[in-house]
Amino acid sequence: MLFLPILIPLISIVLLIAFRSRLKYQQGLSIVSVIAQLFAAVAILLRLSGNGHLVAQAGGWPAPFGITFVADYTSVILLLAVSLVAIGSVIYSIGFVDFDRQKNGLFLLYQGLLAGVNGALLTGDIFNLYVWFEVMVISSFVLITLGSEKLQLRASVKYLVMNLIGSMLFVAAIGLLYSQLGTLNMADIANKMRLQPVPPLVNSAIMLFFIAFGIKAAVFPFFFWLPASYPTPPIAITAFFGATLTKVGVYVMLRFYSLFAQLDVTFWQPVIFTVAALTMIFGVLMAASSYDIRKILSFHIVSQIGYILMGIGLFSVVGLAGAILFIVHNMFSKTATFMAGGLMYLYKGSYDLKKLGWIYKTKPLLAFLFLIPALSLAGIPPTPGFFGKFLLLYAGFDGAHWTITIVALIVSILTLFSMVKIWNEAMWKPEKNSVGLVVKKVKPAAWTGTIIVVTLTLLLGLTIGYTYDYFAEAARQLLDPSLYIKAVLPEQP
C-alpha cells in the first residue's frame, strides 16, 4: 500500500507518453491519476489508525539493509494534502495553461513532481530521500522553463544553480554521515545516536543537511532564488510549486529535527529560532514593498516558512501540531491565492496592482475566492491560518520564547497589510486606473480548480475541532522518536 502513491504517478507518466499526441486523453488521465493518489492516501490513513506507523521494505531486504518506506501521521497528513491540492491544480491548469505547454509535457511533469514529493514524504532512507529530491528538481526545472520564454530561461539558471548547490551539500552530508555510522537508514541512524556518543563529524553532517534543506525550503539567507524564479512560468505552475516544493524541504527539516537534532536542543533551538525570525521578517518586508501579485505571494511563501520553522524549534505537542497544521494551511491558502491572482490576470491582463481595479464590482465571485485564502494567510478567524498561528503563539508564550513569538505577531500584522494592499488595489480601486479589458475568456476548468482549493481552505478551518486530533497525534509521534525506531527496527533495543 505504501508504494501506491509513488507507483500511480510513475505508471501515469508511461501512459501519458503513450498518449502524448492526444491532449484530451492526457488531461483526463492526469485527473484520474491525482484522484487515485487521493484514494491511496486515504487508504493509508485508514490503515494507519490504530497502528501508529506503517513500514514496507522494498525487495524484501530487512531494515537497515534494504530500502525502507515509512508512514506516520505527519507524512500521511501531508500526503493527503498534496493529493487534494494536486486535484485542484491539474483542473486549474487545464483551464489556464496554453495549449502548447499542455501538449509539450505539462501533465507528465506534474506526475514526475508528484512522484518525487510522495517518495520524499514516505522514504525512510536518506540516500533515497536524495533521489526523490532530484526527481523533484528535474521535474520542477523543466516546468519552470516550459515555454522557453526569456524571463523563464533567465530565472531557471538561478533556480538550477541554487538547487545544485543544495544537492552537492546533500551528497557531501550523506558521505560524511555514512563514513561515521555505516548506515543511511533514518531509524538506524537515530538509534545509534541514541545509544552511543555522537562523533563530532555526525553533527557536521547534520548541519550540512539542514543547510541543504534550508536552500530547498527557501529559508533565510537562501531564499532569493524563489521570488526570482516562481513568478516566471504560468501562475498555474507557480501555484503547484507553492504547495509542494518548499513544503517538502521544511517537512524533511521537521523529520530530521525529530530524529537527530533534538538530542542537542540547546544548540539547535536558538539556530532554528534565529533562522525562523529572519525568514519571516525578510519575506514579509519584501512582500510589503512589491506591487506584482506573483512577487507578493512568492515572498509570502518565504515568510510563511518561517512560522513552520518556529513550530519545529518550539518542539512541543502544541508547537509541532501548529507547524504541521501551518504546512497544510499554507498548501491550500497559498495555492488558492495564486489561482485567484491568475484569474485576475485573465480578466484584466496584468499582475501589476497599479493596473488592476474594481474586480469586487465586476467579478464578485472572484473577489470572494481571493478573500478567503487571503484572510487565512493573514490569520483571521475562522480560517485555518488563524488556528495555525494561534497554536504557534500559544506554544511560544507557554514556553516563554518571547522574542520569536513577538516577531511572529508583528509579521502577522504585516501579512495582513499585504493582503489588504492587494484587496484595495485590485478589488476596490476605481476602474479607470485599471487595464479594463477582458484579455481571455476564462475557461470553466480554471474556475473549478480555484473553487476546489478555496473550499479546502475553508473546510480545514471549519473542521479544526475534528482534524486537530490528527495534528496532535502527529506531533506526539514526532516527540517520541523511539516509536519510529521501533516500527522500522523491531529487533533493536
ZICOR-V511373 format. One record per helix or strand of 2 or more residues. SS is the DSSP state (H for helix, E for strand). FROM is the first residue (numbers start at 0). LEN is the number of residues. If there is no record, write none. Layout:
ss=SS from=FROM len=LEN
ss=SS from=FROM len=LEN
This chain:
ss=H from=3 len=15
ss=H from=22 len=26
ss=E from=53 len=5
ss=E from=66 len=5
ss=H from=72 len=24
ss=H from=98 len=24
ss=H from=125 len=20
ss=H from=149 len=32
ss=H from=185 len=10
ss=H from=199 len=18
ss=H from=223 len=6
ss=H from=234 len=25
ss=H from=260 len=28
ss=H from=292 len=22
ss=H from=316 len=32
ss=H from=352 len=3
ss=H from=358 len=4
ss=H from=363 len=15
ss=H from=383 len=15
ss=H from=401 len=27
ss=H from=430 len=3
ss=H from=443 len=19
ss=H from=463 len=16
ss=H from=480 len=8
